[in-house]
């Protein structure tokens, strides 16, 4: 096994199917405007329906048109096509061929939903020992042993503070009394810790052979059909959150090889010490440390090494992520940073749209989590680092949000963006699956290519050169292990997490440059030479023992002593107390406090200095042969950051990642350094190359000027699309039972309940083989009728109104006010599975009812909202909304102008006269709210306003004389699709944000966002 792993590690260093990155600016300059597809973003493309070639053709063409670099085919809840069945592989092969023709990569996502390892249920189905041997231990204290020996797994007896295993002395002990600790073996529950199929549990990835079975189940079909494309059109595979979780509060993780592996590693038996894993008894810190270390190595040996070996052998890049947001709680993975060492493209995920720089369990804002990834990449020379980004951020995620969050990841070390998610369909419950969606459904989709091109250029640039940090901060993961009992709070463990998080965050905000160190990686890749502490490809002159680091692993400690003996510098912020959990007595020397003086003295590099105020500044540097790259970002959403930089170099160029242009940036020579000033708006960024010599031949950067506004009339406000009325409450009749005013998710659950299902079978679970579809055999007399009621003001002209329903071909009957109606042939709206009904001629003032009947019942018959489209406004009613006549629109929020559920764009149009075309002209915005703003000049698209910027240069589109200028503000599907109820938190949307809604509220209580131009725009001449 050792030879095989050594070969695989060596092969990673020698083989990379992606082109090597540039090391000098000359190469970067040639590639910058149009990077290769390997630098493009690649979304998780959700296959969540009956997949067809027509859908593949349409969406792949869309991905290409919007400048993605590839896709990651992601089976997910709602998938009707049988996962890894013959049709699945045929469709995947078709996709690969399509990708080859279009120039798009097609990655393999290695699971049917998540977490990786269960193979859509096939691993457990074919290998019962993957789950049936138990995964947890539960402890109870008793004064005597149980009456039946088979009722427990291990028994430990405490006598005078000493613990001994009395399991094999059951006959001698069963009649005695004493202090007994009884351990019962428990197994994973079906569907717990996973989004998987009914009837299957997650598997134990520490059991021998499980990963190999997973690879056999998952990869053989791809390998046989498309192995020749591995490393080509198929760059690699993505694993999603593989883990070794604990289920059940107060339990601990167990696996069949735990005790033997523990003894082999530590030289003593674990069973007598099991109480120490639950209570602070015995030498509990040592036992807990040794236990977690054993679990970590088993996880690496049984999961990471086979996966790395397989992908390397087959010329694939292994990427994906673990659950890094649990740190310092080890219950999913004892050290997620250690796992990155085994990936050719290590990755993380950053979910939601909530920015929190304080909590170690946060998503965006969690500096530690991204620095872990970047540090491993630096140390082990991994060129690319992935982040699964934006998941669950909600339909309201804006371009400004996307840029700010993406920039924040990139400045900390990510250089490969993987968007979460791109839905194939919104049918049924699928639209609630951690939205938003990077697909044609989103109203901003036509503009998204601008962000893709931006991040492709950023990915190219930040994959070039090397980030060289001189300071190593060892992460106190093994110290936190000593305080970890799943489900039990630990004040000290939380303190370690918070203190370390604050330590790293403070350094980052001070513009310090450093790497983090995993002790497991130090064990495998660490050495000391010439007074430098070396991990892989990086050598450090300063090693930091941070707050919370009570313990150090023995290999790390041995290297540290050697490093000190060679004159290495160590900064201590905690007194070291234990080695491998064993208490030591050591003179720790001076223990520092991280204040401004300490930061300035020990942590700030000499060759770059910052002076700035406002905003939330981050920076990232990379060294090239002929200079250095400097990326500055402002993570603040409100305030700009202004400042100055003094940096080693001779000249400065601006790399405009939005346009692909390279400009000469203003600077001032200061001996061997250059000084430059900057102003970065909220959510803005600045990408610079600081050259080692003077550069020539680049156009000058124009410093923004105030300009002179032109005289122009006020803009006219127009709604270019029909208004939308989403009806999400309904009446349902099932047999003899009628239910009134039910939210659609409650109604859906109820009708499935009455037809033998615990819940909507497509909600947050997947099918094994075709087991859900195979249940579509309902008898005559089953089914239901769902009715949607709405009111129309008598003054409204409803003759042209349309209705939209999902899956129009599914329903036995469709009625409007009791009259049968058929869908318009070939017409769809929002989603290609949403049909259109010409209901206008059948409507009447007052109450109207749209009814859908299914009989017999169908497995696919989900109850979802219906939509009314037309030229109308909405007014709040006692229950939901009422349709009223339209009114002219003005500046201000649309949701206060009769468009509360409108999910598309509003146009603001004016005409400007230019007697002569001279100078430069820009559109300048005032206050606005929306996802993105775009402009059209004289019928030609002029682009989007870069996120965070209020101006757009339109000079090339103008002409002498009359100029028609249209500014369009795009809203989002938040106002149309929600969530609207239960006061949903901002920045997060999950499948459960639309559930458990019991009352039909008035329209005034629906949560909607105030999109629109709040004031007129102006045209400015410079």
Secondary structure, DSSP 8 states (H G I E B T S, - for coil): -HHHHHHHHHHHHH--SS----SSHHHHHHHSTT--GGGS-EEEEEE-S---HHHHHHHHHHHHHTT--EEEEEE-TT--S-TTSHHHHHHHHHHHHHHHHHT-EEEEE-SSSBSTTSGGGHHHHH-GGGTTT--EEEEEEESS--S-GGG-SEEEEEETTEEEE-GGGHHHHTT--SEEEEEEEE---BTTTSB-BTT-B---TTSTTHHHHHHHHHHHHHHHHHGGGBTTTB-EEEEE-------STT-EE--TTHHHHHHHHHSS-SGGGGGGGTSS-SSHHHHHHHHHHHHHHHHIIIIIHHHHHHHHHTT-EEEEE--GGGTT--SS-S-HHHHGGG-TT-EEEE-SS---SS-TT-STT-HHHHHHHHHHHHHHT-S--EEEE-TT--TT--HHHHHHHHHHHHHHT--EEEES-EES--TGGGGGSS---SSTTSTTGGGTHHHHHHHHHHHHHHHSSB----EEEE-THHHHHTT--TTS--HHHHHHHHHHHHHHHHHHHTT---EEE-HHHHHHHEEEETTEEEETTEEESEEEE-TT--EE-HHHHHHHHHHHHTT-EEEESS---EETTEE------------HHHIIIIIS-TTEEEEEESS-EEEEEEEETTEEEEEEEE--SS--EEEEEEEESSEEEEE-TTT--EEE---EEETTEEEEEEEE-TT-EEEEEEESS---S--B-------EE------EEE--S-EEEEE-EEEEEETTEEEEEEEHHHHHHHHHHTTT-SS-TTSS-B-STTTTGGG----TT--EEEEEEEEE-TTS--TT-EEEEESTTT-SEEEETTEE----TT-B-SSTTEEEE--GGG--SEEEEEEEEESS--TT-----EEEEES-EEEE-SSBEEEE------SS-GGGTT-TT--SEEEEEEEEEESS--S-EEEE--SEESSEEEEEETTEEEEE--TT--EEE-GGG--SEEEEEEEEEE--THHHH---SS---TT---TTTTS---S--BGGGS-----EESS--EEEE-
